[in-house]
Structures are given as structure tokens and as C-alpha cells.
């Protein structure tokens, strides 16, 4: 009897919140681990790259080169917008409060929020790397409702007890 391994399949969404280095680190690690990645990048997620990363890592094409498949953020007819497209979950990194609110309300006006809604309704793992500070009571309420719906909120809080020597080491704690 042969034992076959099934490759993991993850949807990665990148929004316009600060934290682009986290998205790059995650996609690089998924590629190294041979995880099939499906990337959606919002317009503002793409714009943020140039402010937070150095060349050549600061372009949408670099981020797209790390993924197995990429999708236009407005293409709600993409395969990942259906529950019949099997995945092991979805990670939104970084996750803006606008996107988080849209997911919470079921406001599926783009592929990121639609794929997240499908992930929740299919009871698959949805991880939201929420980036905002300070948090308002509205943000906290949205986060609470999403955790009740099954999402995992994963704010990128750095652990200083590991004594990171530079920003990259802090990014690698999360990504």
C-alpha cells in the first residue's frame, strides 16, 4: 500500500493595512514548505508594498511570483469564491479593519471578503492578521463577532523575550 501525501492548499489575501513584510515572509515560508498558495491582493495591499519593502521585494509582481496562483481582487467568479474549491483555510495578512468589518458583516463585495465568507461557512480555518492601533470599540466588537463565527484573530504582536536583533527577526516570529 502506498501512502500518498496531499499538498496543503491555502488562500492568502493581502490588504492595505501596514504589515506587507508579514505577507512576504508568509508566502516565502509557504513556498519553502511546498504549500499550494492562492493569492489575492487588494489595490491598497499592492500600493503598500512600495512603502514598506525594499526593491526587488516591493512590487506586486514579486509577491505574485511567490504564489502558485493569483487572482484579481474584483474577480468574484474565481474558483476560490466557491465552497466546492477545497482549501485548508485562508490567511488575511495584513488584514485592514475595513476588510475585517466586511468579513464580519458578510459584505462580499470583492474576492477577498467572498473567499473569507466561504472559508467561514465551510468551517475551514480563517486567520486574520489584524493590523490597527489603537483599536476602537467597533474594531473590538467586529473581532469578537468573527471569533464567535470561527475565525482566528492573530494580531502580529512581537515577543521581545526572544531578543530579536532586527526587524526581520520580529517579522519571522509572525510570518
Helices and strands as residue ranges (DSSP letters): E 9-14, H 20-32, E 36-41, H 43-52, H 60-66, E 69-71, G 79-81, E 90-95, H 97-105, H 111-121, E 126-130, H 137-148, E 152-153, G 160-162, H 167-174
